[in-house]
């Protein structure tokens, strides 16, 4: 989990984690004490990406998005 949190942080994305467990909170804070290596970043960036929900379900002639292009610009 720490690698995932660190990768998100290094992408410049804000992240919010939720825990009431003191040990887990300390682990999460620990992501600021180290960095991923360029090789590790490259390896993570080469992981194939998948969508968790089919976007086609958000498309409707009467809805705000009439096509996949209107809904999603390809950026993640």
C-alpha positions in Angstrom: 0.0 0.0 0.0 2.8 2.4 0.8 4.2 2.1 -2.8 0.8 2.9 -4.2 0.4 6.0 -1.9 3.9 7.1 -2.7 3.3 6.7 -6.5 0.2 8.8 -6.3 2.0 11.5 -4.3 4.9 11.6 -6.8 2.4 12.1 -9.6 1.4 15.4 -7.9 -2.0 14.2 -7.0 -3.7 15.0 -3.7 -4.6 12.0 -1.7 -6.8 11.3 1.3 -6.4 8.2 3.4 -8.7 7.2 6.1 -7.8 5.2 9.2 -8.3 5.3 12.9 -5.6 2.8 13.5 -2.5 4.6 14.9 0.0 2.1 13.3 -1.6 2.5 9.9 -1.6 6.3 10.2 2.1 6.2 11.0 2.7 3.9 8.0 0.9 6.4 5.8 2.9 9.3 7.1 6.0 7.3 6.3 5.6 7.8 2.5 7.3 11.2 2.8 10.6 9.6 4.0 11.6 8.0 0.8 11.2 8.2 -3.0 10.6 5.6 -5.8 13.6 5.1 -8.0 13.3 6.0 -11.7 13.3 2.3 -12.5 10.4 1.7 -10.1 8.4 4.6 -11.5 9.0 3.2 -15.0 7.9 -0.2 -14.0 4.7 1.1 -12.4 3.9 3.4 -15.3 4.1 0.3 -17.7 1.4 -1.5 -15.8 -1.6 -1.8 -18.1 -4.5 0.4 -17.0 -8.1 -0.8 -16.8 -11.3 1.0 -16.2 -13.3 -0.1 -13.2 -16.7 0.8 -14.7 -17.8 0.7 -18.4 -18.2 4.4 -19.4 -20.8 3.5 -22.0 -23.3 3.3 -19.1 -23.0 7.1 -18.7 -23.9 7.9 -22.4 -27.5 8.8 -23.3 -29.2 10.8 -26.1 -31.0 12.8 -23.4 -28.1 13.0 -20.9 -25.3 15.5 -20.5 -22.9 13.1 -22.4 -24.0 12.1 -25.9 -20.8 10.2 -26.8 -17.7 8.6 -25.1 -15.6 11.5 -26.6 -17.7 14.0 -24.7 -17.4 12.0 -21.5 -13.7 11.1 -21.5 -10.8 12.9 -23.1 -8.4 9.9 -22.7 -6.6 11.4 -19.8 -6.3 9.5 -16.5 
